[in-house]
Every structure is written in C-alpha cells, then in structure tokens.
Amino acid sequence: MSRARQPPLVTGISPNEGISWTKVTIRGENLGTGPADLIGLTICGHNCLLTAEWMSASKIVCRVGQAKNDKGDIIVTTKSGGKGTSTVSFKLLKPEKIGILDQSAVWVDEMNYYDMRTDRNKGIPPLSLRPANPLGIEIDKGRFPQKDLESLFPGMSADFTSENFSAAWYLIENHSTTSFDQLKTAVVNLKKQANKKNEGSLAYVKGGLSTFFEAQDALSAIHQKLEADGTEKVEGSMTQKLENVLNRASNTADTLFQEVLGRKDKADSTRNALNVLQRFKFLFNLPLNIERNIQKGDYDVVINDYEKAKSLFGKTEVQVFKKYYAEVETRIEALRELLLDKLLETPSTLHDQKRYIRYLSDLHAPGDPAWQCIGAQHQWILQLMHNCKESYVKEQKGKDTFLFHLYIYICNALLHSPMLDLDGDVRPSPIGHLSQTASLKRGSSFQSGRDDAWRYKAPQQVVFVEKLTKLVVSQLPNFWKLWVSYVNGSLFSETAEKSGQMERSKKNARQRQNDFKKMIQEVMHSLVKLIRGALLPFSLREGELRQYGGWEMKSELSGQWLTHVIQTVRLSSESLTALEIPNDMLQIIQDLILDLRVRCIIVTLQHTAEDIKRLAEKEDWVVDNEGLTSLPSQFEQCIIHSLQSLKTVLDCKPGEASVFQQQKTQEDVCQLSIGIMQGFIDCLEQLSTKPDGDIDTSHLSVDISSPDLFGSIHEESSLSSEQRLLIALSNCRYLERHTFLNIAEHFEKHGFQGVDKITQVSMESLKELDQRLFEMYIEFKADPIVGSLEPGIYAGYFDWKDCLVPTG
C-alpha cells in the first residue's frame, strides 16, 4: 500500500528579487514526480507555469512574470500533493534603464548609441540624456489599471519618447491627482524649455552676424566691379584674388585649429575605444576567465560563457572580435581534450562519467564520447579480471616455493639437531603438520583433530573466485547503468530540454546494440573461463588454458570447498540477474554452475569411497547383544553425512537445471555409488580373511562353543578366525536386511537416479560375500572331522564314487 504524498513546500528561491522575466531557481520538497505532475506555479500572484521547467522533486526553474504585487510567496501545485506552501518570498523590482557604462548583473541587449559630441548633425539628444520628468512637477502615480488605459488608448503609449505618444494617457497615469495650479506651472516649464532651445539655435546666428555682413559686402563689391569693367581680364584677376583670399583664410584656420582638432579627434578615438572595451569586456576577458574557471573546476560556468560568446560573436566579421573569439575556441578545444581524458580515466564513478559526457556534449565535442567511455570501461573490467588472476597465481607459486624451502630447512635442522634421538621417538616438530596437507585438501570429515586449523584455511583458487566475482559484481552494475542511460538519452539531460541530443543518442544506441551485447558476453565469457581455469581446467581447450589457466593443481579441491564456490557463483548470478541483463547473456554462468555441481558430487563421492576404505582401520571387534560391531553404523553415517553435504548442491535454484539431466552424469554417479557399496563389502572381506598375525588379538579370548558366544567378547578377550567369520556374517546379514535398504532410501530422497540398480548390484555382491564367508566357516569347522576320518577312509580303500549322491 503506497503512502500518500505530502503537499509541495518551497524552502528557497535564487535570486530572491529581480525584475520581470528574471530566471529563478526554486528549491523545496515534494515538488512533483515529473513534468506532467506539475499543474500550477505562481510567484507574487502571477502564473508562471508556461515558463516552468521541472528538474527534479526538489528543483524547478522558471521566469518571473509581470506580477501585480511587489512581494509575494511562491506557490507550487501538483496532481499528487495538491496546493503547496512557501517559507520564502520573492521581491519584484521595477525595471531601470541601464546606461552604456553602467554595470549590470544581467546581459543587456545591444541598442543604437547616439553621441552628441561625435554626431554633430543630430539636434535631438539621446534617450539616455532626455529628462525623466518633462513637466518639471512632482509625479503622482494614479491607480488606474494598466489594462483599462490600454483599452482607452489603443495603439498609443504613455512614453513621451515614443512616436505614438498620448499626452492624455501620460497625464492620467502620472498626474491624475495634480492640482490645476501645478499644471499651470508645468505649462510655464514647457515654454521655458522651448525658449531655451530657440535661443540656443539663434545664438549661433547672432555670434556670426559681423562676419556675415563683411562677407556680404565683399561679394557685393566684387559683383559691382565685374559689371563695371566688363572684361575677362578683370574677371580673371578678381576671381584669382578671391580664391587666394579664401585659401589663405582656410590655411590660417587650419593652422590655428589643427592642434586642437587633432587632440579632439584623438580623444574621440580613445573614448570610442574605451567605450567598445567597456561594452564588450565580456569577450575580451573571456579567454582569461576560461583558464581560471578550468583551474577551479567550474566547467558549468565555462560552458555557459562559451554558449553566450558563440551566439553573439560566432559569425562576426569584425577582425578584433574574430581574433578574440579564435582564442576562446582554442581554449575550449583544450578543455574538450581535458574532459575526454577525465572521462576515460579509470576507476571513476557513474556520476562523474555522466557529468563529463554532458560537458562534452554541451561543448559539441566530435565523435561519441559516451560510446568511448563505454568501450574504456569494458576494457578496464577485462584488465582487472586478468590482473586478479595473475596476482593470485603468483601468490600461489610464491607460497609453494616458501613451503618447499621451509621443508628443506626443517629437515636439515632435524638431521643435525642434538634433540633428535635416532634410537627413540622423534620429538614433535612442524614437519608433522606438513604431512597432513594432502588429507586436508581432500576435506574428509574423518580427519584427525590436528588438521582442523589447515582445513579452514581457504585454498588460493577459492579466494580467487571470491575476489573475481566480487570484482565483477561491483563494476558491472555501473557499466550496465551507463549503457541504459546511453539508450534512453538521460546521459545528456534529465529532462527533455535537449531532445535533439537525446534522439541522436538513441539512434546511436540502436546501431551499437549488438556491439554492446558482445561486450557483455566477453565479460561473462572471461569470468566463466577464469573460474574454469582455476577449478575445472580439464573443461578448457589447450589455447584457452594458456590464457585463463596457469594454476598449479597438485590436488583437486574437496567437496566442501566446491560447495562454497558454487554458493559464491550463485550469489553473483543473482546479483547480475537483478540488473535486468537478458538471460541469454547469463546462460553461460548457469552452465558453469551446473558443471561445478556435477564436479562437486563426483569429487564428494570419490572422497567418500576413500573414507569407506579406511573404515577397516576403525574396526575394534566389540559386538553388541545382536552380534554386530559399530562398522555397519559407521558406514551408514558416513554416506548420510556425505549426502547431507551435497544437499545445497543437489537443490535447484531458480533458473537452474537438474544436476541429473545428463545421461553421462547419471551413469557416473551410479557407478561411484556402486563403488562405495562395493568398497565396504571389500572392507568386510578384508577384515574376515585377514591372517591372525595381522590382527592384534592379545586382548580377545573366548570359547567358540560357549553359549554366551558374543556376550563374552570384550576388550580383554582374543578372537579366532572362526569368531571373526561369524561376526562378519552377522554384519552381512544386518547390512542386507537394514543398512543397504536405509541407504537406498537416502539416495532416493536426494534425487539419485538408478537406485534400484545400485541396491541390486550391492545386494548381489553382499550375498556372494556371505556365501564365501559361510563356506570358509564350514571349512574351518570340518577340517578337524575330516582329519580324523581321512586316514580310515584311505585305509579301507574307500572311494566316494561308490557312494550314492546325498539328497534332501
């Protein structure tokens, strides 16, 4: 049952003040489960849902609209949580005009700039120099709604600098409560301003009146002279004189004002250059800022500045801008190489990989960085696996060399030690422990107590498999998640804001799906073959064995260590299955588990057969009231213990096949089971037919004809051959009637195949032994009688051929 979602809560907004259309970042809790879940967003009472961009359950980015209130809350509404609350507020600032030299925290759109000092022909002052209050009286804002004014004056504007200026709108908006006297004063102010403009225009004319009249008189005199003379000579001479006068006047003026005009032009040039530097200082400072931000690791800032510079100056034709933009591109190219190197570094986290891929995508890096990262991670995992194998193989060889030298050293020390008495018992030494390593590796449950410390020391192959599987399980999930992010396009954006990149990513992923499948299969094949090289080298080809093997297999692992390895591989398979990796890619691991299970059963049954053969050493010939020794019970317990140790191996986990599905496995297990039963039968025969000299019977003595035949046998009695035969016959009868049947039930319980065949063959061998032992016993009892009758028979020339054959 899912828990109800909490309503949204806004706990922060950055920035917390600004003008309309300011981009803000809203942070909080329960801000929605996705873009579709966000159904409402208001700031200062204005609906901002159209500009909202849902980033996560704790982050939303939007732009502030033209709100009515100066300050207000941020309210988020979602389908899942309803209308939310806010612990912070936003202050809406009135927009101010920003001059060309004013510093601003936001990027100001470029506008045409008018300089009265350089543009002499313009008589209209620039917008930035026009008075904010043309009437010269106090402004009193009215409370008329803006929408009503727009409807009253359609197509007009209250801005007195606009071509569609409406004086009525301006007065209603700024002087609706102004008194009539003040309006009169405003009219006077306007007239004064108009007079000042007219006076300024006439001042130029008044100042040059004398010069104007002198020039007029000179021209009139010249004109009269020309009319009076009427000759070309006078006309030419006067014209030449006039030109000379004008040239001298021009030269004199140039000489007087050349220095002043030169300084003015230089000052104007410097001022214009400073103005350009101030206006475009972002571009001129960008190369240095990029270097500093790269050193600090602020790659997001670098990318934002680069995008801004590219949009403004990417296609510029101004040479100085092109030069600086080329410097920017050079540093961005170096940043691409740096980020690609960081992306391909190993080891690295999935978070860092996604971050660097997004950076490279935003910087429009060539190629496909995401696929390059996937390839690098794949090679790194393979290298880790092979390095793991090499390190453990070297460690194993180093330990073997150390033990060999230690053995030689101890032998030499014992041979020359005064503590060694060659005629007596050798004192205890570490060499006794070294002799137990062979039995340790078999892992038999019938080892002596002094082998326990060695038995629980894991072999190198077992430790290697644990380390290898742990390595793969720890590294493959990130590798798989990186591919999944590459497929669904979330490598480039958690939202759909970069749909073009996401679509390209999905298209590339579809084209490279088979390549990635081969990568996963290569990792799985390397994992399985490395484990086979350590535990099942006979299952690899010669070429594969050189690459994946190299272990010194002095003796095979015991069943208990193989069981531990099977459990380790099973856990690894479950972890990989949880990643939703397709089953066909993991089938090779299931095949490995099946082979390990089969091998574990075979090895366990082989070691059980060896333990059964050693049961003869444990026979003490102490019988109970039924004439049985403890040997049948020990035999049964040995098999039961062996089958119980195989329980987890025989049980099938989800997705695993039965260990007996192959006919060859059934036949091998059946033959080994028969061999175990036959081994115990041979053990009984060996004990029954063992010569007296091979058995210490000094503590056994009993009369075979005593009524209390078995009850009188105890530790201080001696057994004859006939007594041992009778005890063996009693054990055989018990095996036939109870033990073998109980063992058959346990075989069936654990799913063994061919139990009937095992029981039948064992019973036949047991009956044959029982018949042989009985005939031996009859022969022992008949020898004294035949010995006493035989002389008389030969003396009377008796011949068995003359006698009738006994019947009945």
Buried (B, 14 or more C-beta within 10 A) or exposed (E): EEEEBEBBBBBBBEEEBBEBEBBBBBBBBBBBBEEEBBBBBBBBEBEBBEBBBBBEBBBBBBBBBEBEBEEBBBBBBBBBBBEBBBEBBBEBEEEEEBEBEEEEEEEEEEEEEBBEEEEEEEEEEBEBEEEEEBBBBEEEEBEEEEEEBBEEBEEBBBEBEEEEEBEEBBBBBBBEEBEEEBEEBBEEBEEEEEEEEEEEEEEEEEEEEEEEEEEEEEEEEBEEEBEEEEEEEEBEEBEEEEEEEEEEEEEEEEEEEEEEEEEEEEEEEEEEEEBBEEBBEBBBBBBEBBBEBBEEEBBEBBBEBBBBBBEBBEEEEEEEBEEBBEBBBEBBEEBBEBBBEBBBBEEBEBEEBBBBBBBBBBBEBEEBBBBBBBBBBBEBBBEBBEEBBEEBBEEBBEEEEEEEEEEEEBEEBBEEEEEEEEEEEEEEBEBEBBEBEEBBBBBBBBBEEEBEEBBEEBBBBBBBBBBBBBBBBEBBBBBBBBBEBBBEBBBBBEBEEBEEBBEBBBEBBEEBEEEBBEBBBBBBEBBBBBBBBBBBBEBBEEEBBEBBBBBEEEEBBBBBBBBBBBEBBBEBBEBBBEBEBEEEBBEBBBEBBBBBBBBBBBBBBBBBBBBBBEBBEEBEBEBEEEBBBBBBEBBBEBBBEBBEBBEBBBEEEEBBEEBBEEEEBBEBBBBBBBBBBBBBBBBBBBBBBBEEEEBEBEEBBBEEEEEEBBEEBEEEBBBBBEBBBBBBBBBBBBBBEEBBEBBBEBBEEBBBBBBEBBBEBBBEBBEEBBEBBBEBBEEBEEEEEEEEEEEEEEEEEEEEEEEEEEEE
